[in-house]
Amino acid sequence: MKKLNNLKHKLQFTAATTIPTLFNAKTAFAASDGGEVEEKVTDAANQVQGILTGLIVIVGICVALFIIIKRLPSADDPREKSEVFKSIGRVISMVALGAAIVWILPWVYNLFT
């Protein structure tokens, strides 16, 4: 029961931090000059980047929790603990890489345009 309460608390925390980001998106309307259009496109791209980063982090948290819950019953074995820590480390590194790619690719593209 304690594990379920802990999982419920973590999911509530994730929802509380992600949902405001999703609902904070700005609405883009038609603009009269090119400067406004470029600014609105940039704002929209930043919103998309934020949403993608949030989705990557949520998926990473879910995968990490799945690994922990799946391997928790055999946590007494040191080899199994080592595998759990390696798996969680891989998930964290993949989340960091995925989130970095979302922000670095547009930056690199802007360097060459």
N, C-alpha and C positions, 0 to 999 in steps of 0.2 A: 504494500500500500504506500509505503514511503517513497518507493521508486516512482510510482505513478504520480504522486504529488509533486515530486521533483521534476519529472518530465512535463507535467502540466504547467508548473511554474516557468520552466524554460521556454515552452511554447508561447505562453502569455507574454513573456519578455520579448521574444522574437516578433510576435504580432504587434506589440506596443511600439517597437522601434521601426518596424517596416511599414506599417499602414500609414503613418503620417507622411512618409516619403512619397508613397504612391498617390496620396490625395493632395500633395502640395504642388502638383503640376500646374503650370500657368497655361491659360488658354491663349492661342495665337489667333489674331484677327487679321484681316487684310490691311496692308499698309500702303501709304501713298508714295513713299519714296524708297529708294534702294537701301538706304542705311537702316531703316526700320525693319525691312525684310531680312537683311543679313543678321541683325540683332535677334530677331525672333527665331530665325533658323538656328542660330547659335544657342539660344535659350532652350529650344526644343531638343537639340542634340545633347545638351547637358542633362536635361531631364531624362532622356532615353538612357544615357550613360549611368545616371543614378539608379534608375529602375533595374537595368541589367546587372549592376553591381549588387544591388539588394537581392535580386533573384539568385545570383551566384552564391552569395553568402548564405541565403536560406537553404539552398540545396546542399551546400557544404555542411551546415549544421545538422540537417536531416540525415545525411550520410554518416556523419560522425556519431550521432546518437544511435543510428541503426547498428553500426559496428560495435559500439559499447554495449548496447542491450543484447546483441547476438552473442558476444563473447563474455559477458558478465558471469554466467554460471561457472565457467572454468577459470576464474581469475586467480585461483590458488597456485596454478602452475606458472613458474617463472618464465618459461618459454612462451606460454600463451600471453602473459602480460607484456612481454617484449614485442610480440606480434601486434598486440592491440596498440601499443605506443607507436610502433612503426606505421601502422595503418592510419592512425589519427594524424601523425606527422605528415604522411603523404596527402591526406585530405586537406590539411591546413595549407600545405605548399601548393596544391592544385587550386585551391580557392584564391590564394594570393596571386598566383600566376594568371588565373582567369580574370580576376578583378583588375590586375595591372594591364592586361591586354585590352580590356575595354577602354581604358583611359590612354594608353600609350599609342595604340594604332592611329587614332585620329590626330594625335599630336605629331606623329611621324609624317602622316599624310599632309598636314599643314606645313611642315618644314619644306616639302618639295613642291608645294603649289604656290 
